[in-house]
Amino acid sequence: LGFLIRAAIVAIGLWIATLWVPGVAIDRPSTLILGGVLLGIVNSIIRPIAIVLTLPMTIATLGLFLLVINAGMVALVAWMLPGMHIAGFWSAFCTAVVVSLVSVVGSWFIGPTGKFEIAVRRR
């Protein structure tokens, strides 16, 4: 259930990216949902391998190369998924930043288990 909630948050990030980032287009809502799921799978399987392979570059750039890796993951999903179109590197880069920001905000509302958490302060 937690994976599906996180995939929905990523899909919301992709939708916002289609509105704000020029050069990003998603044909159908089903492609948007599939893109969120596929980006979650790619980030959990391929991204760690890419991080290990590019570790010297990441260290040399003080971690900024991770943004390029995130852009590559978005571009990979767009390449694999018909109906998702990314115009170029900068569109993928901005999309990755938007999806990351939306994911951070979404993570504030869900905990590590993927459930919505409400903090209640008692006196």
Solvent accessible surface area in square Angstrom, and as a share of the most:
residue,aa,sasa,rsa
1,L,151,0.75
2,G,16,0.16
3,F,95,0.40
4,L,111,0.55
5,I,31,0.15
6,R,87,0.32
7,A,7,0.06
8,A,51,0.40
9,I,25,0.13
10,V,20,0.11
11,A,8,0.06
12,I,90,0.46
13,G,0,0.00
14,L,0,0.00
15,W,127,0.45
16,I,34,0.17
17,A,0,0.00
18,T,36,0.21
19,L,110,0.55
20,W,181,0.63
21,V,12,0.07
22,P,115,0.72
23,G,38,0.37
24,V,12,0.07
25,A,48,0.38
26,I,31,0.16
27,D,85,0.44
28,R,142,0.52
29,P,106,0.67
30,S,66,0.43
31,T,4,0.02
32,L,28,0.14
33,I,109,0.55
34,L,103,0.51
35,G,0,0.00
36,G,0,0.00
37,V,39,0.22
38,L,36,0.18
39,L,4,0.02
40,G,16,0.16
41,I,71,0.36
42,V,3,0.02
43,N,56,0.29
44,S,75,0.48
45,I,104,0.53
46,I,66,0.34
47,R,66,0.24
48,P,63,0.40
49,I,102,0.52
50,A,20,0.16
51,I,44,0.22
52,V,106,0.61
53,L,135,0.67
54,T,38,0.22
55,L,84,0.42
56,P,98,0.61
57,M,99,0.44
58,T,13,0.07
59,I,116,0.59
60,A,80,0.62
61,T,46,0.27
62,L,165,0.82
63,G,26,0.25
64,L,121,0.60
65,F,47,0.20
66,L,56,0.28
67,L,68,0.34
68,V,54,0.31
69,I,11,0.06
70,N,29,0.15
71,A,2,0.01
72,G,33,0.32
73,M,16,0.07
74,V,4,0.02
75,A,42,0.33
76,L,45,0.22
77,V,0,0.00
78,A,14,0.11
79,W,200,0.70
80,M,78,0.35
81,L,12,0.06
82,P,110,0.69
83,G,9,0.08
84,M,6,0.03
85,H,94,0.42
86,I,34,0.17
87,A,80,0.62
88,G,36,0.35
89,F,96,0.40
90,W,174,0.61
91,S,13,0.08
92,A,2,0.02
93,F,41,0.17
94,C,56,0.33
95,T,0,0.00
96,A,7,0.05
97,V,50,0.29
98,V,19,0.11
99,V,11,0.06
100,S,44,0.29
101,L,111,0.55
102,V,26,0.15
103,S,32,0.20
104,V,77,0.44
105,V,70,0.40
106,G,11,0.11
107,S,49,0.32
108,W,189,0.66
109,F,122,0.51
110,I,7,0.04
111,G,8,0.08
112,P,127,0.80
113,T,93,0.54
114,G,0,0.00
115,K,127,0.54
116,F,146,0.61
117,E,106,0.47
118,I,155,0.78
119,A,107,0.83
120,V,102,0.59
121,R,213,0.78
122,R,207,0.75
123,R,267,0.97
